[in-house]
Amino acid sequence: DEDAALPRLGHVYRRIEDTANLGTSDSMLIIKGRMAWIELKVAGPNAKPGMRPGQPGFGRQWLVAGGLAWVLVGHPDGSLRLLWGDTTDEDWRDQLVARYDKLTPDLLEYMVSNV
C-alpha cells in the first residue's frame, strides 16, 4: 500500500489551478476533517491583496454557505495578513482578521476552526 509510507499528519494541503472556473481560490486546506479555501497573495508596496474580479465572489459564496474562506497575504516586510475570503482591494483594511510573523501550525489550525 503506497499510503502506508506516508506520515499521518492529519492535514492535506492542495494548490489548485482552475482555468475553467475563474475565481476559485488557490488552495484547499483540510485538517482533521475541517476544510478551508485559501487565496494566496503577495502584496505590493501599497499593501493591497490584488484580487481579480471573480475571487471575492467565490469567497463570499463559500462563507455564506457556512464554509471557511480566507485570503493569506504575504507582505514585503515578510509578515502575513489573514483576511476574510470575500475581501476586495477596496475593503481589505476592514477585512483584516490577524497579522502573523510566519506560517505556523497554529495559524493553519485557526484557518479551519469554527471562527
C-alpha positions as a Python dict, from the first residue, in 0.01 Angstrom:
ca = {
    (1, 'D'): (0, 0, 0),
    (2, 'E'): (157, 332, -111),
    (3, 'D'): (-17, 530, 163),
    (4, 'A'): (139, 316, 437),
    (5, 'A'): (468, 505, 395),
    (6, 'L'): (308, 848, 428),
    (7, 'P'): (319, 1022, 766),
    (8, 'R'): (-18, 1060, 937),
    (9, 'L'): (-16, 1433, 998),
    (10, 'G'): (-393, 1481, 990),
    (11, 'H'): (-383, 1751, 723),
    (12, 'V'): (-398, 1790, 347),
    (13, 'Y'): (-294, 2095, 150),
    (14, 'R'): (-354, 2124, -224),
    (15, 'R'): (-263, 2403, -467),
    (16, 'I'): (-533, 2430, -732),
    (17, 'E'): (-509, 2599, -1071),
    (18, 'D'): (-857, 2619, -1220),
    (19, 'T'): (-881, 2789, -1558),
    (20, 'A'): (-1236, 2665, -1619),
    (21, 'N'): (-1391, 2811, -1305),
    (22, 'L'): (-1233, 3153, -1263),
    (23, 'G'): (-1232, 3289, -909),
    (24, 'T'): (-1175, 2954, -738),
    (25, 'S'): (-930, 3002, -452),
    (26, 'D'): (-568, 2890, -497),
    (27, 'S'): (-552, 2634, -221),
    (28, 'M'): (-757, 2396, -14),
    (29, 'L'): (-658, 2304, 341),
    (30, 'I'): (-805, 2013, 538),
    (31, 'I'): (-706, 1939, 896),
    (32, 'K'): (-880, 1663, 1092),
    (33, 'G'): (-1181, 1676, 862),
    (34, 'R'): (-1223, 2055, 870),
    (35, 'M'): (-1170, 2242, 544),
    (36, 'A'): (-1093, 2595, 429),
    (37, 'W'): (-1027, 2759, 92),
    (38, 'I'): (-729, 2994, 81),
    (39, 'E'): (-645, 3259, -178),
    (40, 'L'): (-270, 3329, -170),
    (41, 'K'): (-148, 3680, -248),
    (42, 'V'): (173, 3880, -231),
    (43, 'A'): (112, 4247, -158),
    (44, 'G'): (298, 4525, -331),
    (45, 'P'): (410, 4848, -170),
    (46, 'N'): (50, 4973, -140),
    (47, 'A'): (-35, 4658, 63),
    (48, 'K'): (-350, 4573, -137),
    (49, 'P'): (-400, 4200, -194),
    (50, 'G'): (-458, 4244, -571),
    (51, 'M'): (-782, 4049, -605),
    (52, 'R'): (-912, 3961, -951),
    (53, 'P'): (-1283, 4024, -1023),
    (54, 'G'): (-1418, 3672, -953),
    (55, 'Q'): (-1215, 3597, -644),
    (56, 'P'): (-1415, 3787, -377),
    (57, 'G'): (-1736, 3634, -515),
    (58, 'F'): (-1606, 3279, -469),
    (59, 'G'): (-1507, 3354, -110),
    (60, 'R'): (-1840, 3523, -39),
    (61, 'Q'): (-2038, 3222, -170),
    (62, 'W'): (-1831, 2985, 42),
    (63, 'L'): (-1872, 3197, 359),
    (64, 'V'): (-2249, 3242, 309),
    (65, 'A'): (-2284, 2863, 276),
    (66, 'G'): (-2116, 2820, 616),
    (67, 'G'): (-1770, 2729, 489),
    (68, 'L'): (-1438, 2896, 561),
    (69, 'A'): (-1257, 3104, 301),
    (70, 'W'): (-951, 3321, 355),
    (71, 'V'): (-706, 3545, 178),
    (72, 'L'): (-350, 3499, 305),
    (73, 'V'): (-132, 3792, 201),
    (74, 'G'): (245, 3797, 219),
    (75, 'H'): (383, 4147, 272),
    (76, 'P'): (716, 4300, 171),
    (77, 'D'): (827, 4303, 537),
    (78, 'G'): (794, 3923, 549),
    (79, 'S'): (479, 3915, 763),
    (80, 'L'): (146, 3755, 671),
    (81, 'R'): (-202, 3907, 688),
    (82, 'L'): (-510, 3686, 720),
    (83, 'L'): (-822, 3837, 562),
    (84, 'W'): (-1176, 3708, 513),
    (85, 'G'): (-1227, 3528, 181),
    (86, 'D'): (-1467, 3786, 38),
    (87, 'T'): (-1211, 4068, 63),
    (88, 'T'): (-1182, 4312, -225),
    (89, 'D'): (-900, 4556, -295),
    (90, 'E'): (-1126, 4836, -173),
    (91, 'D'): (-1220, 4686, 165),
    (92, 'W'): (-908, 4487, 257),
    (93, 'R'): (-828, 4706, 561),
    (94, 'D'): (-1173, 4633, 710),
    (95, 'Q'): (-1139, 4259, 647),
    (96, 'L'): (-814, 4207, 839),
    (97, 'V'): (-852, 3924, 1089),
    (98, 'A'): (-495, 3883, 1212),
    (99, 'R'): (-127, 3951, 1142),
    (100, 'Y'): (136, 3677, 1173),
    (101, 'D'): (514, 3678, 1155),
    (102, 'K'): (522, 3342, 974),
    (103, 'L'): (316, 3042, 873),
    (104, 'T'): (274, 2816, 1177),
    (105, 'P'): (67, 2509, 1267),
    (106, 'D'): (-141, 2733, 1497),
    (107, 'L'): (-229, 2960, 1204),
    (108, 'L'): (-333, 2661, 993),
    (109, 'E'): (-546, 2525, 1278),
    (110, 'Y'): (-710, 2866, 1317),
    (111, 'M'): (-794, 2875, 947),
    (112, 'V'): (-1003, 2557, 973),
    (113, 'S'): (-1155, 2633, 1314),
    (114, 'N'): (-1512, 2749, 1362),
    (115, 'V'): (-1426, 3117, 1399),
}
